[in-house]
């Protein structure tokens, strides 16, 4: 299976959209990983203080 970088290499439209709008896929991946870590900690009894919506 090809990585995201391999699949998007040479796709000028995709690269243009990233420059204009940001890499939404990467941002979503980062938020998902952060959420997964927080949930793992919460389930282990080490929950962090909640943050305001939109705060990173």
CHARMM internal coordinates of N, CA and C (Angstrom, degrees):
IC EDIT
DIST 1 N 1 CA 1.4519
DIST 1 CA 1 C 1.5227
ANGL 1 N 1 CA 1 C 108.61
DIST 1 C 2 N 1.3166
ANGL 1 CA 1 C 2 N 116.80
DIHE 1 N 1 CA 1 C 2 N 139.41
DIST 2 N 2 CA 1.4583
ANGL 1 C 2 N 2 CA 121.14
DIHE 1 CA 1 C 2 N 2 CA -178.47
DIST 2 CA 2 C 1.5255
ANGL 2 N 2 CA 2 C 110.41
DIHE 1 C 2 N 2 CA 2 C -82.86
DIST 2 C 3 N 1.3382
ANGL 2 CA 2 C 3 N 115.56
DIHE 2 N 2 CA 2 C 3 N 146.64
DIST 3 N 3 CA 1.4603
ANGL 2 C 3 N 3 CA 119.61
DIHE 2 CA 2 C 3 N 3 CA 176.20
DIST 3 CA 3 C 1.5162
ANGL 3 N 3 CA 3 C 109.14
DIHE 2 C 3 N 3 CA 3 C -75.71
DIST 3 C 4 N 1.3340
ANGL 3 CA 3 C 4 N 116.58
DIHE 3 N 3 CA 3 C 4 N 166.21
DIST 4 N 4 CA 1.4634
ANGL 3 C 4 N 4 CA 120.74
DIHE 3 CA 3 C 4 N 4 CA 178.84
DIST 4 CA 4 C 1.5191
ANGL 4 N 4 CA 4 C 110.65
DIHE 3 C 4 N 4 CA 4 C -59.13
DIST 4 C 5 N 1.3325
ANGL 4 CA 4 C 5 N 117.14
DIHE 4 N 4 CA 4 C 5 N -40.69
DIST 5 N 5 CA 1.4629
ANGL 4 C 5 N 5 CA 120.64
DIHE 4 CA 4 C 5 N 5 CA -179.34
DIST 5 CA 5 C 1.5243
ANGL 5 N 5 CA 5 C 111.00
DIHE 4 C 5 N 5 CA 5 C -62.20
DIST 5 C 6 N 1.3249
ANGL 5 CA 5 C 6 N 116.98
DIHE 5 N 5 CA 5 C 6 N -39.82
DIST 6 N 6 CA 1.4582
ANGL 5 C 6 N 6 CA 121.26
DIHE 5 CA 5 C 6 N 6 CA 179.83
DIST 6 CA 6 C 1.5207
ANGL 6 N 6 CA 6 C 110.67
DIHE 5 C 6 N 6 CA 6 C -68.33
DIST 6 C 7 N 1.3178
ANGL 6 CA 6 C 7 N 116.64
DIHE 6 N 6 CA 6 C 7 N -42.07
DIST 7 N 7 CA 1.4654
ANGL 6 C 7 N 7 CA 120.82
DIHE 6 CA 6 C 7 N 7 CA -178.57
DIST 7 CA 7 C 1.5197
ANGL 7 N 7 CA 7 C 112.12
DIHE 6 C 7 N 7 CA 7 C -67.25
DIST 7 C 8 N 1.3368
ANGL 7 CA 7 C 8 N 117.79
DIHE 7 N 7 CA 7 C 8 N -33.94
DIST 8 N 8 CA 1.4577
ANGL 7 C 8 N 8 CA 120.24
DIHE 7 CA 7 C 8 N 8 CA -175.61
DIST 8 CA 8 C 1.5198
ANGL 8 N 8 CA 8 C 112.95
DIHE 7 C 8 N 8 CA 8 C -94.51
DIST 8 C 9 N 1.3263
ANGL 8 CA 8 C 9 N 117.85
DIHE 8 N 8 CA 8 C 9 N -8.39
DIST 9 N 9 CA 1.4598
ANGL 8 C 9 N 9 CA 120.53
DIHE 8 CA 8 C 9 N 9 CA 179.28
DIST 9 CA 9 C 1.5236
ANGL 9 N 9 CA 9 C 108.81
DIHE 8 C 9 N 9 CA 9 C -62.56
DIST 9 C 10 N 1.3189
ANGL 9 CA 9 C 10 N 115.90
DIHE 9 N 9 CA 9 C 10 N 131.83
DIST 10 N 10 CA 1.4492
ANGL 9 C 10 N 10 CA 119.76
DIHE 9 CA 9 C 10 N 10 CA 178.37
DIST 10 CA 10 C 1.5132
ANGL 10 N 10 CA 10 C 114.26
DIHE 9 C 10 N 10 CA 10 C 78.87
DIST 10 C 11 N 1.3149
ANGL 10 CA 10 C 11 N 117.91
DIHE 10 N 10 CA 10 C 11 N 16.04
DIST 11 N 11 CA 1.4588
ANGL 10 C 11 N 11 CA 121.84
DIHE 10 CA 10 C 11 N 11 CA 176.85
DIST 11 CA 11 C 1.5322
ANGL 11 N 11 CA 11 C 108.28
DIHE 10 C 11 N 11 CA 11 C -108.20
DIST 11 C 12 N 1.3237
ANGL 11 CA 11 C 12 N 117.30
DIHE 11 N 11 CA 11 C 12 N 88.11
DIST 12 N 12 CA 1.4641
ANGL 11 C 12 N 12 CA 119.92
DIHE 11 CA 11 C 12 N 12 CA -174.00
DIST 12 CA 12 C 1.5267
ANGL 12 N 12 CA 12 C 113.73
DIHE 11 C 12 N 12 CA 12 C -60.12
DIST 12 C 13 N 1.3225
ANGL 12 CA 12 C 13 N 118.22
DIHE 12 N 12 CA 12 C 13 N -32.03
DIST 13 N 13 CA 1.4585
ANGL 12 C 13 N 13 CA 119.41
DIHE 12 CA 12 C 13 N 13 CA 179.38
DIST 13 CA 13 C 1.5276
ANGL 13 N 13 CA 13 C 109.75
DIHE 12 C 13 N 13 CA 13 C -65.99
DIST 13 C 14 N 1.3229
ANGL 13 CA 13 C 14 N 117.16
DIHE 13 N 13 CA 13 C 14 N -45.44
DIST 14 N 14 CA 1.4631
ANGL 13 C 14 N 14 CA 121.67
DIHE 13 CA 13 C 14 N 14 CA 178.97
DIST 14 CA 14 C 1.5222
ANGL 14 N 14 CA 14 C 110.25
DIHE 13 C 14 N 14 CA 14 C -62.13
DIST 14 C 15 N 1.3227
ANGL 14 CA 14 C 15 N 117.09
DIHE 14 N 14 CA 14 C 15 N -45.39
DIST 15 N 15 CA 1.4616
ANGL 14 C 15 N 15 CA 121.06
DIHE 14 CA 14 C 15 N 15 CA 179.89
DIST 15 CA 15 C 1.5202
ANGL 15 N 15 CA 15 C 110.82
DIHE 14 C 15 N 15 CA 15 C -62.82
DIST 15 C 16 N 1.3249
ANGL 15 CA 15 C 16 N 117.41
DIHE 15 N 15 CA 15 C 16 N -39.14
DIST 16 N 16 CA 1.4566
ANGL 15 C 16 N 16 CA 122.15
DIHE 15 CA 15 C 16 N 16 CA 178.07
DIST 16 CA 16 C 1.5286
ANGL 16 N 16 CA 16 C 110.62
DIHE 15 C 16 N 16 CA 16 C -63.87
DIST 16 C 17 N 1.3159
ANGL 16 CA 16 C 17 N 117.00
DIHE 16 N 16 CA 16 C 17 N -43.37
DIST 17 N 17 CA 1.4600
ANGL 16 C 17 N 17 CA 120.69
DIHE 16 CA 16 C 17 N 17 CA 178.58
DIST 17 CA 17 C 1.5204
ANGL 17 N 17 CA 17 C 111.89
DIHE 16 C 17 N 17 CA 17 C -63.27
DIST 17 C 18 N 1.3165
ANGL 17 CA 17 C 18 N 116.91
DIHE 17 N 17 CA 17 C 18 N -38.78
DIST 18 N 18 CA 1.4593
ANGL 17 C 18 N 18 CA 120.50
DIHE 17 CA 17 C 18 N 18 CA 177.97
DIST 18 CA 18 C 1.5222
ANGL 18 N 18 CA 18 C 110.11
DIHE 17 C 18 N 18 CA 18 C -62.58
DIST 18 C 19 N 1.3409
ANGL 18 CA 18 C 19 N 116.40
DIHE 18 N 18 CA 18 C 19 N -43.96
DIST 19 N 19 CA 1.4720
ANGL 18 C 19 N 19 CA 119.51
DIHE 18 CA 18 C 19 N 19 CA 178.69
DIST 19 CA 19 C 1.5265
ANGL 19 N 19 CA 19 C 111.15
DIHE 18 C 19 N 19 CA 19 C -62.72
DIST 19 C 20 N 1.3168
ANGL 19 CA 19 C 20 N 116.99
DIHE 19 N 19 CA 19 C 20 N -39.42
DIST 20 N 20 CA 1.4645
ANGL 19 C 20 N 20 CA 121.30
DIHE 19 CA 19 C 20 N 20 CA -176.77
DIST 20 CA 20 C 1.5247
ANGL 20 N 20 CA 20 C 113.03
DIHE 19 C 20 N 20 CA 20 C -78.45
DIST 20 C 21 N 1.3173
ANGL 20 CA 20 C 21 N 116.45
DIHE 20 N 20 CA 20 C 21 N -43.08
DIST 21 N 21 CA 1.4674
ANGL 20 C 21 N 21 CA 120.89
DIHE 20 CA 20 C 21 N 21 CA -170.40
DIST 21 CA 21 C 1.5237
ANGL 21 N 21 CA 21 C 114.60
DIHE 20 C 21 N 21 CA 21 C -111.69
DIST 21 C 22 N 1.3163
ANGL 21 CA 21 C 22 N 118.32
DIHE 21 N 21 CA 21 C 22 N -11.50
DIST 22 N 22 CA 1.4514
ANGL 21 C 22 N 22 CA 121.13
DIHE 21 CA 21 C 22 N 22 CA -174.68
DIST 22 CA 22 C 1.5200
ANGL 22 N 22 CA 22 C 110.25
DIHE 21 C 22 N 22 CA 22 C 92.06
DIST 22 C 23 N 1.2982
ANGL 22 CA 22 C 23 N 116.60
DIHE 22 N 22 CA 22 C 23 N 162.79
DIST 23 N 23 CA 1.4641
ANGL 22 C 23 N 23 CA 121.73
DIHE 22 CA 22 C 23 N 23 CA -178.24
DIST 23 CA 23 C 1.5250
ANGL 23 N 23 CA 23 C 108.97
DIHE 22 C 23 N 23 CA 23 C -89.77
DIST 23 C 24 N 1.3156
ANGL 23 CA 23 C 24 N 115.73
DIHE 23 N 23 CA 23 C 24 N 86.30
DIST 24 N 24 CA 1.4594
ANGL 23 C 24 N 24 CA 122.34
DIHE 23 CA 23 C 24 N 24 CA -176.28
DIST 24 CA 24 C 1.5244
ANGL 24 N 24 CA 24 C 111.15
DIHE 23 C 24 N 24 CA 24 C -61.59
DIST 24 C 25 N 1.3205
ANGL 24 CA 24 C 25 N 117.45
DIHE 24 N 24 CA 24 C 25 N -37.76
DIST 25 N 25 CA 1.4633
ANGL 24 C 25 N 25 CA 120.92
DIHE 24 CA 24 C 25 N 25 CA -179.73
DIST 25 CA 25 C 1.5271
ANGL 25 N 25 CA 25 C 109.70
DIHE 24 C 25 N 25 CA 25 C -62.70
DIST 25 C 26 N 1.3208
ANGL 25 CA 25 C 26 N 117.59
DIHE 25 N 25 CA 25 C 26 N -45.36
DIST 26 N 26 CA 1.4653
ANGL 25 C 26 N 26 CA 120.96
DIHE 25 CA 25 C 26 N 26 CA 179.16
DIST 26 CA 26 C 1.5258
ANGL 26 N 26 CA 26 C 111.04
DIHE 25 C 26 N 26 CA 26 C -65.54
DIST 26 C 27 N 1.3223
ANGL 26 CA 26 C 27 N 117.04
DIHE 26 N 26 CA 26 C 27 N -40.46
DIST 27 N 27 CA 1.4674
ANGL 26 C 27 N 27 CA 120.37
DIHE 26 CA 26 C 27 N 27 CA 178.19
DIST 27 CA 27 C 1.5214
ANGL 27 N 27 CA 27 C 110.81
DIHE 26 C 27 N 27 CA 27 C -62.89
DIST 27 C 28 N 1.3229
ANGL 27 CA 27 C 28 N 117.12
DIHE 27 N 27 CA 27 C 28 N -42.33
DIST 28 N 28 CA 1.4639
ANGL 27 C 28 N 28 CA 120.88
DIHE 27 CA 27 C 28 N 28 CA 178.64
DIST 28 CA 28 C 1.5201
ANGL 28 N 28 CA 28 C 110.91
DIHE 27 C 28 N 28 CA 28 C -64.49
DIST 28 C 29 N 1.3236
ANGL 28 CA 28 C 29 N 116.14
DIHE 28 N 28 CA 28 C 29 N -39.71
DIST 29 N 29 CA 1.4681
ANGL 28 C 29 N 29 CA 120.85
DIHE 28 CA 28 C 29 N 29 CA 178.11
DIST 29 CA 29 C 1.5325
ANGL 29 N 29 CA 29 C 110.23
DIHE 28 C 29 N 29 CA 29 C -61.99
DIST 29 C 30 N 1.3251
ANGL 29 CA 29 C 30 N 116.64
DIHE 29 N 29 CA 29 C 30 N -43.97
DIST 30 N 30 CA 1.4642
ANGL 29 C 30 N 30 CA 121.01
DIHE 29 CA 29 C 30 N 30 CA -179.19
DIST 30 CA 30 C 1.5328
ANGL 30 N 30 CA 30 C 110.77
DIHE 29 C 30 N 30 CA 30 C -64.19
DIST 30 C 31 N 1.3237
ANGL 30 CA 30 C 31 N 116.83
DIHE 30 N 30 CA 30 C 31 N -43.07
DIST 31 N 31 CA 1.4698
ANGL 30 C 31 N 31 CA 120.69
DIHE 30 CA 30 C 31 N 31 CA 178.35
DIST 31 CA 31 C 1.5201
ANGL 31 N 31 CA 31 C 110.38
DIHE 30 C 31 N 31 CA 31 C -64.66
DIST 31 C 32 N 1.3169
ANGL 31 CA 31 C 32 N 117.70
DIHE 31 N 31 CA 31 C 32 N -40.81
DIST 32 N 32 CA 1.4643
ANGL 31 C 32 N 32 CA 121.25
DIHE 31 CA 31 C 32 N 32 CA 179.01
DIST 32 CA 32 C 1.5314
ANGL 32 N 32 CA 32 C 110.99
DIHE 31 C 32 N 32 CA 32 C -63.27
DIST 32 C 33 N 1.3238
ANGL 32 CA 32 C 33 N 116.97
DIHE 32 N 32 CA 32 C 33 N -42.29
DIST 33 N 33 CA 1.4693
ANGL 32 C 33 N 33 CA 120.36
DIHE 32 CA 32 C 33 N 33 CA 178.79
DIST 33 CA 33 C 1.5267
ANGL 33 N 33 CA 33 C 110.85
DIHE 32 C 33 N 33 CA 33 C -65.05
DIST 33 C 34 N 1.3382
ANGL 33 CA 33 C 34 N 116.48
DIHE 33 N 33 CA 33 C 34 N -42.08
DIST 34 N 34 CA 1.4601
ANGL 33 C 34 N 34 CA 120.60
DIHE 33 CA 33 C 34 N 34 CA 178.49
DIST 34 CA 34 C 1.5266
ANGL 34 N 34 CA 34 C 110.67
DIHE 33 C 34 N 34 CA 34 C -63.19
DIST 34 C 35 N 1.3197
ANGL 34 CA 34 C 35 N 116.71
DIHE 34 N 34 CA 34 C 35 N -43.11
DIST 35 N 35 CA 1.4604
ANGL 34 C 35 N 35 CA 121.57
DIHE 34 CA 34 C 35 N 35 CA 178.86
DIST 35 CA 35 C 1.5205
ANGL 35 N 35 CA 35 C 110.71
DIHE 34 C 35 N 35 CA 35 C -63.57
DIST 35 C 36 N 1.3269
ANGL 35 CA 35 C 36 N 116.56
DIHE 35 N 35 CA 35 C 36 N -41.23
DIST 36 N 36 CA 1.4588
ANGL 35 C 36 N 36 CA 120.36
DIHE 35 CA 35 C 36 N 36 CA 178.90
DIST 36 CA 36 C 1.5306
ANGL 36 N 36 CA 36 C 110.89
DIHE 35 C 36 N 36 CA 36 C -62.39
DIST 36 C 37 N 1.3348
ANGL 36 CA 36 C 37 N 117.04
DIHE 36 N 36 CA 36 C 37 N -41.82
DIST 37 N 37 CA 1.4620
ANGL 36 C 37 N 37 CA 120.56
DIHE 36 CA 36 C 37 N 37 CA 178.07
DIST 37 CA 37 C 1.5255
ANGL 37 N 37 CA 37 C 110.93
DIHE 36 C 37 N 37 CA 37 C -64.07
DIST 37 C 38 N 1.3404
ANGL 37 CA 37 C 38 N 116.44
DIHE 37 N 37 CA 37 C 38 N -42.92
DIST 38 N 38 CA 1.4661
ANGL 37 C 38 N 38 CA 119.96
DIHE 37 CA 37 C 38 N 38 CA 179.49
DIST 38 CA 38 C 1.5176
ANGL 38 N 38 CA 38 C 111.32
DIHE 37 C 38 N 38 CA 38 C -63.34
DIST 38 C 39 N 1.3246
ANGL 38 CA 38 C 39 N 117.19
DIHE 38 N 38 CA 38 C 39 N -40.83
DIST 39 N 39 CA 1.4595
ANGL 38 C 39 N 39 CA 120.51
DIHE 38 CA 38 C 39 N 39 CA 179.98
DIST 39 CA 39 C 1.5276
ANGL 39 N 39 CA 39 C 110.96
DIHE 38 C 39 N 39 CA 39 C -67.99
DIST 39 C 40 N 1.3212
ANGL 39 CA 39 C 40 N 116.35
DIHE 39 N 39 CA 39 C 40 N -38.32
DIST 40 N 40 CA 1.4706
ANGL 39 C 40 N 40 CA 119.61
DIHE 39 CA 39 C 40 N 40 CA 176.85
DIST 40 CA 40 C 1.5148
ANGL 40 N 40 CA 40 C 110.42
DIHE 39 C 40 N 40 CA 40 C -61.81
DIST 40 C 41 N 1.3263
ANGL 40 CA 40 C 41 N 116.47
DIHE 40 N 40 CA 40 C 41 N -42.55
DIST 41 N 41 CA 1.4660
ANGL 40 C 41 N 41 CA 120.80
DIHE 40 CA 40 C 41 N 41 CA 178.60
DIST 41 CA 41 C 1.5248
ANGL 41 N 41 CA 41 C 110.58
DIHE 40 C 41 N 41 CA 41 C -66.46
DIST 41 C 42 N 1.3280
ANGL 41 CA 41 C 42 N 116.64
DIHE 41 N 41 CA 41 C 42 N -42.46
DIST 42 N 42 CA 1.4644
ANGL 41 C 42 N 42 CA 120.34
DIHE 41 CA 41 C 42 N 42 CA -179.89
DIST 42 CA 42 C 1.5277
ANGL 42 N 42 CA 42 C 110.90
DIHE 41 C 42 N 42 CA 42 C -62.59
DIST 42 C 43 N 1.3267
ANGL 42 CA 42 C 43 N 116.25
DIHE 42 N 42 CA 42 C 43 N -42.09
DIST 43 N 43 CA 1.4625
ANGL 42 C 43 N 43 CA 119.61
DIHE 42 CA 42 C 43 N 43 CA 179.70
DIST 43 CA 43 C 1.5215
ANGL 43 N 43 CA 43 C 111.71
DIHE 42 C 43 N 43 CA 43 C -68.32
DIST 43 C 44 N 1.3256
ANGL 43 CA 43 C 44 N 116.31
DIHE 43 N 43 CA 43 C 44 N -25.62
DIST 44 N 44 CA 1.4616
ANGL 43 C 44 N 44 CA 120.40
DIHE 43 CA 43 C 44 N 44 CA 178.17
DIST 44 CA 44 C 1.5299
ANGL 44 N 44 CA 44 C 111.36
DIHE 43 C 44 N 44 CA 44 C -86.96
DIST 44 C 45 N 1.3435
ANGL 44 CA 44 C 45 N 116.36
DIHE 44 N 44 CA 44 C 45 N -2.08
DIST 45 N 45 CA 1.4579
ANGL 44 C 45 N 45 CA 120.05
DIHE 44 CA 44 C 45 N 45 CA 178.34
DIST 45 CA 45 C 1.5095
ANGL 45 N 45 CA 45 C 113.65
DIHE 44 C 45 N 45 CA 45 C 89.20
DIST 45 C 46 N 1.3186
ANGL 45 CA 45 C 46 N 118.32
DIHE 45 N 45 CA 45 C 46 N 17.54
DIST 46 N 46 CA 1.4579
ANGL 45 C 46 N 46 CA 122.41
DIHE 45 CA 45 C 46 N 46 CA -179.44
DIST 46 CA 46 C 1.5222
ANGL 46 N 46 CA 46 C 110.38
DIHE 45 C 46 N 46 CA 46 C -120.15
DIST 46 C 47 N 1.3119
ANGL 46 CA 46 C 47 N 116.97
DIHE 46 N 46 CA 46 C 47 N 49.86
DIST 47 N 47 CA 1.4738
ANGL 46 C 47 N 47 CA 120.96
DIHE 46 CA 46 C 47 N 47 CA -175.01
DIST 47 CA 47 C 1.5220
ANGL 47 N 47 CA 47 C 110.57
DIHE 46 C 47 N 47 CA 47 C -69.11
DIST 47 C 48 N 1.3317
ANGL 47 CA 47 C 48 N 114.70
DIHE 47 N 47 CA 47 C 48 N 138.21
DIST 48 N 48 CA 1.4541
ANGL 47 C 48 N 48 CA 121.88
DIHE 47 CA 47 C 48 N 48 CA 175.35
DIST 48 CA 48 C 1.5193
ANGL 48 N 48 CA 48 C 108.33
DIHE 47 C 48 N 48 CA 48 C -83.53
DIST 48 C 49 N 1.3322
ANGL 48 CA 48 C 49 N 115.52
DIHE 48 N 48 CA 48 C 49 N 162.12
DIST 49 N 49 CA 1.4635
ANGL 48 C 49 N 49 CA 120.00
DIHE 48 CA 48 C 49 N 49 CA 176.94
DIST 49 CA 49 C 1.5145
ANGL 49 N 49 CA 49 C 109.62
DIHE 48 C 49 N 49 CA 49 C -65.17
DIST 49 C 50 N 1.3259
ANGL 49 CA 49 C 50 N 118.15
DIHE 49 N 49 CA 49 C 50 N 139.23
DIST 50 N 50 CA 1.4670
ANGL 49 C 50 N 50 CA 119.88
DIHE 49 CA 49 C 50 N 50 CA 179.48
DIST 50 CA 50 C 1.5244
ANGL 50 N 50 CA 50 C 111.22
DIHE 49 C 50 N 50 CA 50 C -65.04
DIST 50 C 51 N 1.3495
ANGL 50 CA 50 C 51 N 115.94
DIHE 50 N 50 CA 50 C 51 N 148.75
DIST 51 N 51 CA 1.4555
ANGL 50 C 51 N 51 CA 120.96
DIHE 50 CA 50 C 51 N 51 CA 178.33
DIST 51 CA 51 C 1.5165
ANGL 51 N 51 CA 51 C 109.48
DIHE 50 C 51 N 51 CA 51 C -111.33
DIST 51 C 52 N 1.3161
ANGL 51 CA 51 C 52 N 116.00
DIHE 51 N 51 CA 51 C 52 N 162.12
DIST 52 N 52 CA 1.4543
ANGL 51 C 52 N 52 CA 121.09
DIHE 51 CA 51 C 52 N 52 CA 177.46
DIST 52 CA 52 C 1.5198
ANGL 52 N 52 CA 52 C 109.77
DIHE 51 C 52 N 52 CA 52 C -68.32
DIST 52 C 53 N 1.3075
ANGL 52 CA 52 C 53 N 117.31
DIHE 52 N 52 CA 52 C 53 N 149.77
DIST 53 N 53 CA 1.4675
ANGL 52 C 53 N 53 CA 121.67
DIHE 52 CA 52 C 53 N 53 CA 177.79
DIST 53 CA 53 C 1.5118
ANGL 53 N 53 CA 53 C 109.90
DIHE 52 C 53 N 53 CA 53 C -60.36
DIST 53 C 54 N 1.3293
ANGL 53 CA 53 C 54 N 116.18
DIHE 53 N 53 CA 53 C 54 N 135.47
DIST 54 N 54 CA 1.4660
ANGL 53 C 54 N 54 CA 121.14
DIHE 53 CA 53 C 54 N 54 CA 179.26
DIST 54 CA 54 C 1.5035
ANGL 54 N 54 CA 54 C 113.58
DIHE 53 C 54 N 54 CA 54 C 86.41
DIST 54 C 55 N 1.3038
ANGL 54 CA 54 C 55 N 118.43
DIHE 54 N 54 CA 54 C 55 N -3.39
DIST 55 N 55 CA 1.4617
ANGL 54 C 55 N 55 CA 122.44
DIHE 54 CA 54 C 55 N 55 CA -179.32
DIST 55 CA 55 C 1.5145
ANGL 55 N 55 CA 55 C 108.94
DIHE 54 C 55 N 55 CA 55 C -90.55
DIST 55 C 56 N 1.3421
ANGL 55 CA 55 C 56 N 117.15
DIHE 55 N 55 CA 55 C 56 N 131.36
DIST 56 N 56 CA 1.4764
ANGL 55 C 56 N 56 CA 120.43
DIHE 55 CA 55 C 56 N 56 CA -179.11
DIST 56 CA 56 C 1.4835
ANGL 56 N 56 CA 56 C 110.75
DIHE 55 C 56 N 56 CA 56 C -125.38
END
COOR INIT
IC SEED 1 N 1 CA 1 C
IC BUILD
